[in-house]
Amino acid sequence: MELTRNNYLRGSGSGKTWHVDIDPPKKKVSSYFEETIKAVKYVDEQKVGKTYLLYSGGMDSQYVFNVYHRLKIPFTPVIVRLTGRYSDHDYNAHETKYAFEHCNKVGIKPIVMEMNFDSFIENGECFELAKTFDCGSWWLPHTMKAASQIDGFVIMGNDPPYMRYVEDGNYWALEELQYIHSIMKYFTKHNVNGCPFLLSYTPEMMLAFLLDPSIKELGDGKMPGKLGTNSTKCDVFNRGSGFNMENYNFKYGRKKAGGLEFVITTPLIESEVWKEQFEWQKQFRGEYLENYHEAVKRLSVYQ
């Protein structure tokens, strides 16, 4: 099926030439939550096979979990445990603990996949896999490997629209990263059955996120001190849903974590394969930035 609705979100080029084309929605948008509901129902109608959610325990995948659970659409969470010899716990235990807790709370039994991350790095599989989809991120290939091992329809709570503050230009921008978009290339090249960009699946979701009151406040510079939307996005997730998800609190509480922050403090990064391949990945780390107000104006042309 379509990786984004009507292929509205398209990346091209690489590195400094990386560019993203985003088509505007051609109908009025509702709240982000309402647009998520529409997208999930559409995806569920189109999908083939049983639905599996790659569930990291982060806010994005928890939001997807909550939406499917609210709609009573059958799905099975898949939690990937990254084991290794340099930690008493899984490398990503500080993230997956939230996934296990949430599954237990609502009475849904997850599938648990274990992956030896030391071997994944040291035998070169991580970087060889990255080359197959031009990925400039060493922390994404293990997720892609997990996705390709699932016999069913794989959904990912992958990044919703993201904004960051561009300090040297003193403005807020919509940001699209090349290495994130490489996930769609992986799904295509490896024939993975699923939807990797569920939280940005439709142009209506994209614009609804940008028009949310909390995001608009950021874009208007009314939340000084913030540099991105990670500490605000749960306001968007909660609006109209009643999920009561808590935003990341970078100073005191739960922090944004991809699950592999510990790995970069281990001897793994001193391995020869790491040193050889790390430079190669830099060419696939392009970023596309579009001024927030200009993006909203352009995407609202049919509103």
N, C-alpha and C positions, 0 to 999 in steps of 0.2 A: 504494500500500500504506500501512499505518499508519505515521505518522511516529514514534510510540512504540508499543510493544506494548500493545494494548487501551486506548490513549489514557490510560495511567496517570499521565502527567505533564501537567498542564493549568495554564496561566497565564491570569489574568484581571485586569481593571483596568488602570491606567496610573499611572506616577509613584508618588506616595505611596499610592495605592490598589492598587498591584500586589500580587497574591497568587498563590501556586502551591499547587495541590492535588496530593498525591502518594499514590497508592494503594499499600498494602503488598503484597508478594508473598504468594501463597496456598500456596506450597510452600517446602520447605527450600532454602536457598541454599548453593551451593558457594563456592569461591574466586572472586575477580573474574575471573581468567583463564579458569577453567572456564565461568563464566557468559557471558563474552565469546565463547567458542567456540560455545556453544549459540545465542547471538543471531546470530552471523555465519552459521552454518549455516541458521538459520531465514530470515534476510534473503535469503540466496543462493537458497533454494528458492522464495521468493515474488517475487523481482525479475523485471523484464521488460527484456530487452536486455543488452548487454555491460556489465560493471562498470568504472567509472572512479573512481579515488580522487583527490580534490583533496589534493595532497601538498605541504604548506608546508615541510616539513623540521623542524617542531616535534615534540616528544615524542609528542603525542597522535596525529597522523597517522602517525608512524613506528610506533607501537604497532599501529595498524590495518593498516599495510603488513605488519608482521611476522606478524600473525595470519593474514591472507589468504595470505601466502607459505608459512607453516607448513602450512596446510590444503590447499595446492596448488589453491586456487580461482583461476581465471584473472581477472586484473584489469590495468588499465593506469593507472599513476600519471599525474596531470596536474599539471605545475608551472607556476604563473603567475608570469611575470617582470614586475615593475612598473618601467617605464622612465620617465625624466624628465631634464630638462636641468640639475637642480641637484646631480647626483651623477656621478662618474666610473663608477659601477657602478649596477646596478639598486637601487632603493630597498630591496628586500627581499633583497638578495644575501647578507646575513649569516645569513639563514634558509635560503634555497634551496640554498646551498652544501652543507648537510647532506643535502638531498634528492637532489641530483645525485650526491654521494659514495656514498650508500646504494644508489641505483639501480645505479650502476656496480659496486659491491661484489658485489651479488647477480646481476648480469647481466640486469636488466630495463630496457628502453628506455622512457623516459617520453615523453609528449606535452608539448611546451612551448608555452604560450600567452603572447603578449606583449600588454601593455596600457600605453598611455601614460597614466600616472597624473596628470601635469600637466593634460592635456586633460580627463580624467575629473572633476577638481575644477573647473577654470576654466570649463568650458562648463555647469556646473551639473548634469551627469548624475548624479554621486554623490548629491547631495542629493535630486534628483527621484526617483531610484530608492529612496532611503531612505524617502521619503514613502509609497511604495506598500505598504510593510510595517511602517510605524510604528516605524522603527529609530532608536534613539538613539545610533548609533555610525557615525561617518564612515568607519571602517576596515573595515566589513563589506560594504557594497554592491558593491565590486569582486569579492569572492569570490562573491556571489550572481549577479552578471552572468556570471562564468565558469561557474558551475554551470548556468545556463540556456542556455549555448551548447554544451553537451556533448550529443551525440546518443547517449544510453544511460542506464544506471542510475548515478546519481551518489551516492557515499558520501563522508561527511566525518568526519574524526577530530575531531569537535567536542568541546568540553569534557566530560570525564568528570565525575561528581559532584565538586563543589568545596566545600571548607570554608575558612573564614577565622576568625581570632581577632578577636573584638569587644572592642577594648581598653577602651572606656568601660563595658562590662558584665562584663569579665573572664571571658569564656566563649568556647568554640568553637561555631561555627554552620554548618549546611548553608546554602549561599548559592545562590540562583537569580536571575539577572539578566534583566530584561525585554528588553534589547537582544539577549541571546543567544537567548532564546525567539522573538524576531522572525524568526529564520531559518526556523522552522517555518511562520510566517505567509507568508513569501516563497515557500517551496516550494508551499504550498497555492494562493496567489493567482496564481502564475505557472506552475502546472501542471508543476513540475519533477519528473521521474521520479527518485526516489532516497530516501536515508535520511540526513538531516542530523544526527541525534542518536545515531549508532551507539554511542557510548561510554556512553550513558545510555538505551539502547533499551528495556530491560526493567526492571521493578521489582526483579527478582533482581539485576541488575547494580548498581542503586542501593544496595541494602542490603549486597551483598557488598563493595562499595567501603568503605562506612562501617564494616563489621566487620573489615576487614583489620587485622592487628596493628599496622602502622605508623600507620594512621589512628586506631586506638583510642588509641595512645600520645599522639598529638596531642590528641585529644579529652579525654584524662585529664590534660592539662597536663604531660606528662612530656618534652616537647621545648621547653624554654624558649628564647625568642628567635625562634621561627618564627611567621609571621603568616598563612601560607596553605599549601595542599597542593601548590603547584607544585614545591617543592623536595623533595617526599616521594613524589609519585605514581609515580615509576618503581620504587619499592620494591613497589608494588602490581602494576604491570605485569610485573615480573620474577618475582614469587612464583609458582612452579609452571611458569613458561614457559621459564625459562633464557635469556631474551632479553639479559640483561646490559646493559640500557639504563642510561645514567648520568643521575642526577637533575641538575637545574639547580643549579649552584653560584653563588650570587649574589655571592659575595665574590671568588672566584678564577677560576672556569671559565665554562662556557657559561651564558648568561643567558636567562631567559624573554624572548622577543621576538616580537611579533606581526608584525614585518616592516616596520612603518611608523614606527618611532621617529624615523627620520631626517627624515621629512616635516615634523614639527612644528618643525624648526629651519630650514626653508626659507622663502622669501618667499611660498609658497603660502598660508600662514595669514594673510597680509596682504591677500589678494584680497577684493574686495567680496562675491563670492558666498559665500566662507567666513564672513565676518563676519555676513552676513545670515542664514545657515542654521544656524550653530552654536548659537545660542540656541534655535531651534526644536527641536533634537534633545533638549534637556534634559528635556522633558516625557515622554520615553520611556526614561528611565533608572531605572526603579523597581528595587528590590532586595527580595527575600524572604529573611528569615533565620529559621532554626528551630534552637533550641538542639540541639547535637549529641546529648546524651544523651536528650533528649525525642524527637528524630527517630528514633533507634535503637529506643527503646522502642515508639514508635508503629508503626514499620515492621516490627517483629519480632513482631507480634501473633499471627501464624500459625506462628511458628517452634517 
